[in-house]
Amino acid sequence: QVQLVESGGGLVQPGGSLKLSCAASGLPFSLYAMSWYRQAPGKERELVADIDKNPDITTYAPSVKGRFTISRDNDKKEVYLQMNSLESEDTAVYYCHGSGSPYWGQGTQVTVSS
């Protein structure tokens, strides 16, 4: 059974930082590109960042480029999202996803508010 379990969300003030983690089990993690998506209330789910099987290949949504960093540890079967200079517009539920697969995590809430 494939599981993707996110953690690290919470409440943070504008300008603050959070690091999200996603632990994968039940799938050949190193063979998958991995992605972080987010969904804000009343909005569609959007791609935030993607990391290829080759961890040197990453892509970012324009709205987070320069502030967020995606990384992975294939030995631990984990993918991370370091989020800096957070803005209120970053408030959303963040999801981990195996790119091109049907596998999604349950999501972790990130709230940016003073």
N, C-alpha and C positions, 0 to 999 in steps of 0.2 A: 504494500500500500504506500503510495506516494504521499508525503507530507511536506509542506512548506510552512514553517512557523516563524512569524515575524515577532520582533521585540524591540524595545528601545524608544517607543513613542512616549509622548507626555505633553505637559504644558511648559512652554518656554516663552520668555519675553522677546519682543522684537530685537533683532541683532544677536540673539543667542544661537547656540549650537545644540544639535542632537546627533547621535549616531544610531541608525537603525541596523538591525541584524536580521538575517533570514537563515534559518537552519533547515537544510534539506535532508530528507531520508527517503529511501525506496526508489531512487532514480540514479542513473549514471551521471552524477552531477558534472563531472569534468567534460562531458560530451555536450552539455547544453550551454548556449548563451543564456544569460539571466537578465531580468529586467526588474526595475521598480516602476510601478504605476501609482497614481494617486487619484482620488475622487473627492471633490469638495461637494458640500450640500447643494443640490440642484444643478450640478454640472456633470458632464460625462467623464468617465474615467480617461485619464491621459497618461501617456508615456513620459516618465521623468528622466530615466537613464537606462542605458543598456550596456552590458559588458559581454564581449565575445568569449568563446572558449579560450582564446588567447587573451589573457587579462590586460594586455597592452592596448587592446582595441576597445574603446569606449565611445559612446555617444550620449549627448545630453539635449534635453529640451532647451530652447533659447532662454526660457525664463529662469532656469537654474544654472546655466553654464557659468563657471567661475565661482559659484557658491557651493555647489554640491560635488561630491566625489564618490563614484561607485568603485568598489573593489571586491575581490573574491579570494577565498582560501580554499583551494580544491581539496587539500588534505582534510580540512575540517568540514567540508561541504557547506560552506557558509558564504553568503554574499552580504555586502555592507553598503550603507549609504550614509556618508558623512555629510551633514547639512550644516552649513555655516551662514552667518548673516541672514538668519531667518526673518521672513516678512509675514505679515498677517495673511497675505495671499497664499502662503504655503500651507495654511491650515487645511487639512484633508485627512482622509484615511489612506494610508500608504500600504500598497500590496506588493508582494514579491511574486514573480511569475517566471516560469521556465519558458523562455522564448520559443514560440512555435508549438508549444505543448498545451494540453488542456489543464495544466496544473497551476493553481493559484493558492496563495496563503489566505488566511482569514482576515488579514489587515491589522494595522496598528494605527491608533489615532494620534495625530500630531496637531496640537493647537498652539498657535502663536498669538499671544495676547498679553497686554500689559495689565 
